[in-house]
Amino acid sequence: MRIILLMVAALSLAGCGTTYRFNVTQDAAPLTPENAQPCDPVPDPPAKGSSFGQVYEFGNKMVGLYGECAVRDRGKYDWIKSQGH
């Protein structure tokens, strides 16, 4: 029983001794103001009973907003990766 207790203590101390090292580079890319902006809020959907044209315009607007937000998020992701993480 004592050996098991010592093994558990040794393994738990060894597990706590490991740390994650950050590799921050000096040539890291700056975060551009365009990528730092939050995404635009989602517009309200058309009211119930709206025409197909109104629903279509809403869908087009949503696709455009999603595309812009995806580009910004990709820029944020690239910036985070350039920081060494």
C-alpha angles and dihedrals in degrees: 000000000000091000092053091050091050091048092051091048093048093047094047092050092048091049092053092050095069119092135186113247120218117218103204110177126206093226094059115148117248119243107252118226090239091059094043093062118102119241119270117262118263110259121235113268119245116277120266110277094031120149122263089249092059091049089048092052090049091051092049091050091050092050090050093049091048091051093051092047092048091053091050092048091049088053090051090049092050090049092051091049090050089057091068100258 
